[in-house]
Amino acid sequence: MNEKDIEKLITKFDKSNLQELKVDENGQQVYFSKIDSHSKPVTHVKKSDAGDEKETKKENLQLNAPTNDNYQLKAPMVGILYFAPSPEKPDFKKDGDRVEKGETVCIIEAMKMVNEVKSPVSGTIVKRLVDNGSMVEYNEPVYEIKED
């Protein structure tokens, strides 16, 4: 894989809806991630693109920053997050819905296992901080909840 191939991958990845991309070709590995997390994923970026990457991370941090003193429910594990138990069923909770402590608010699929995520607080869902079907990292904010 040469530099031009990597640049093409970066361009296509930026335009795609993918959250993560890992390519392993002839022993060379490249990993891209749009997921903002506390640990920095390994990415191969040209030096001239570093400013754009910093700007994107800053925007993601601002989008996931809590407003006021609201509680942020965070992903307890890495996996694919779903807001409904199945595609044909309604979402567990939507923005503006009331949630009780211990109530299931979403599920995370990890290693072919489905894990329920329960709210540790009672209150009102202010907003979702991730998209349905997206890959979430450990401790990534998922919901913003206004506590009672």
C-alpha positions as CSV (number, residue, x, y, z in Angstrom):
1,M,0.0,0.0,0.0
2,N,1.5,3.3,-1.0
3,E,0.8,6.9,0.1
4,K,-1.7,7.5,-2.7
5,D,-3.7,4.4,-1.8
6,I,-3.8,5.6,1.8
7,E,-4.9,9.1,0.7
8,K,-7.7,7.5,-1.4
9,L,-8.8,5.4,1.6
10,I,-8.9,8.6,3.8
11,T,-11.0,10.4,1.2
12,K,-13.5,7.6,0.8
13,F,-13.6,7.0,4.6
14,D,-14.4,10.7,5.2
15,K,-17.3,10.6,2.7
16,S,-18.7,7.3,4.0
17,N,-21.0,6.6,6.9
18,L,-18.5,4.2,8.4
19,Q,-17.4,4.9,12.0
20,E,-14.3,2.7,11.8
21,L,-12.2,1.1,9.1
22,K,-9.3,-1.3,9.4
23,V,-7.3,-2.5,6.3
24,D,-4.7,-5.2,6.4
25,E,-2.9,-5.6,3.1
26,N,0.3,-7.6,2.7
27,G,1.2,-7.1,6.4
28,Q,0.6,-3.4,6.3
29,Q,-2.2,-2.2,8.6
30,V,-4.2,1.1,8.5
31,Y,-6.9,2.0,11.0
32,F,-9.2,5.0,10.7
33,S,-11.9,6.0,13.3
34,K,-14.4,8.8,13.5
35,I,-15.3,7.8,17.0
36,D,-14.2,10.3,19.6
37,S,-12.8,8.5,22.7
38,H,-10.4,9.1,25.5
39,S,-7.8,6.9,24.0
40,K,-6.4,7.9,20.7
41,P,-6.8,5.4,17.9
42,V,-3.8,4.8,15.6
43,T,-4.4,6.6,12.3
44,H,-2.0,7.3,9.4
45,V,-2.4,10.9,8.4
46,K,-0.3,13.2,6.3
47,K,1.2,16.1,8.3
48,S,-0.7,18.6,6.3
49,D,-4.0,16.9,7.3
50,A,-3.2,17.1,11.0
51,G,-4.9,20.5,11.5
52,D,-8.1,19.2,10.0
53,E,-8.1,16.2,12.3
54,K,-7.6,18.4,15.4
55,E,-10.6,20.5,14.2
56,T,-12.8,17.5,13.7
57,K,-11.9,16.1,17.2
58,K,-12.7,19.5,18.7
59,E,-16.1,19.6,17.0
60,N,-16.8,16.0,18.2
61,L,-15.9,17.0,21.8
62,Q,-18.2,20.0,21.6
63,L,-21.1,17.8,20.3
64,N,-20.7,15.3,23.2
65,A,-20.1,17.9,25.9
66,P,-22.9,17.8,28.5
67,T,-25.1,20.9,28.6
68,N,-25.7,22.3,32.1
69,D,-25.3,19.7,34.8
70,N,-26.9,16.8,33.0
71,Y,-25.8,13.2,33.6
72,Q,-24.0,11.5,30.7
73,L,-24.8,7.8,30.4
74,K,-21.7,6.2,29.0
75,A,-21.2,2.9,27.1
76,P,-20.1,0.2,29.5
77,M,-18.3,-1.7,26.7
78,V,-17.1,-1.5,23.1
79,G,-19.7,-2.7,20.5
80,I,-22.5,-1.7,18.2
81,L,-25.2,0.3,19.9
82,Y,-28.9,-0.1,19.1
83,F,-31.8,2.0,20.5
84,A,-34.4,-0.8,19.9
85,P,-34.5,-4.5,20.8
86,S,-34.9,-5.3,17.1
87,P,-35.4,-3.4,13.9
88,E,-39.2,-3.9,13.9
89,K,-39.7,-2.9,17.6
90,P,-39.9,0.6,18.9
91,D,-37.0,2.3,20.6
92,F,-36.4,1.8,24.3
93,K,-36.2,5.6,24.9
94,K,-36.3,8.7,22.7
95,D,-35.4,12.3,23.4
96,G,-37.9,13.7,26.0
97,D,-38.9,10.3,27.4
98,R,-38.9,9.7,31.1
99,V,-36.4,7.0,32.3
100,E,-36.3,5.2,35.7
101,K,-33.2,4.0,37.4
102,G,-32.5,0.4,36.2
103,E,-34.6,0.7,33.1
104,T,-33.1,-0.5,29.8
105,V,-32.3,2.4,27.5
106,C,-30.4,0.6,24.7
107,I,-28.4,-2.5,23.8
108,I,-24.8,-3.1,22.8
109,E,-23.8,-6.0,20.6
110,A,-20.3,-7.2,21.4
111,M,-18.8,-10.5,20.1
112,K,-22.2,-11.8,19.0
113,M,-23.7,-11.2,22.4
114,V,-26.4,-8.6,23.1
115,N,-26.0,-6.7,26.4
116,E,-28.7,-4.4,27.8
117,V,-27.6,-1.0,29.0
118,K,-29.6,0.2,32.0
119,S,-29.9,3.7,33.3
120,P,-28.2,4.3,36.6
121,V,-30.3,7.4,37.3
122,S,-34.0,8.5,37.0
123,G,-34.8,11.5,34.9
124,T,-35.6,12.7,31.4
125,I,-33.7,11.9,28.3
126,V,-32.3,15.2,26.9
127,K,-30.7,13.8,23.8
128,R,-28.9,10.9,22.2
129,L,-25.2,11.5,21.6
130,V,-24.6,8.7,19.1
131,D,-26.4,7.2,16.1
132,N,-28.3,4.0,16.1
133,G,-26.2,1.1,14.8
134,S,-22.9,3.0,15.4
135,M,-19.8,1.5,17.0
136,V,-19.3,2.9,20.5
137,E,-16.1,2.8,22.6
138,Y,-15.9,2.0,26.2
139,N,-16.9,5.0,28.3
140,E,-18.2,6.9,25.3
141,P,-21.2,9.2,26.1
142,V,-24.5,7.7,24.7
143,Y,-27.3,9.7,26.4
144,E,-27.6,13.0,28.2
145,I,-30.1,12.7,31.0
146,K,-31.6,15.4,33.2
147,E,-31.8,13.9,36.6
148,D,-34.7,14.4,38.9
